[in-house]
């Protein structure tokens, strides 16, 4: 009798994709396989299931996308809009059109100022490719 059901997982092929259960496994998979169990994600190491966080599981499945996922998480955490949105700036603000500004304490997430008109400022999140071009992530 198995101790817990296990499924293989796949990372959805879209930006910010999530892990998705793919196939119910009948036996323990090969070394290094990432699985989903009733208790969360795990990886097979030395024949045993070792629990890992969702972020670690994603990084094991798709190491090339790790930097982009961390950048997107930072962007979502600061709460700036993805689409160009008009905000009202305080008098004496220092926004400048066509400029990018850090939006978090770590300097990872950035917000882009597209244009200004009086007290109005149009802003949006900096995309991952733009962040790479700015040198704030890789």
Secondary structure, 3 states (H helix, E strand, C coil): CCCCCEEEEEECCCCCCCEEEEEEECCCCCCCCEEEECCEEEEEECCEEEEECHHHHHHHHCHHHHHHHHHHHHHHHHCCCCCCEEEECCCCCCCCCCEEEECCCCCCCEEEEEEEECCEEEEEECCHHHHHHHCCCC
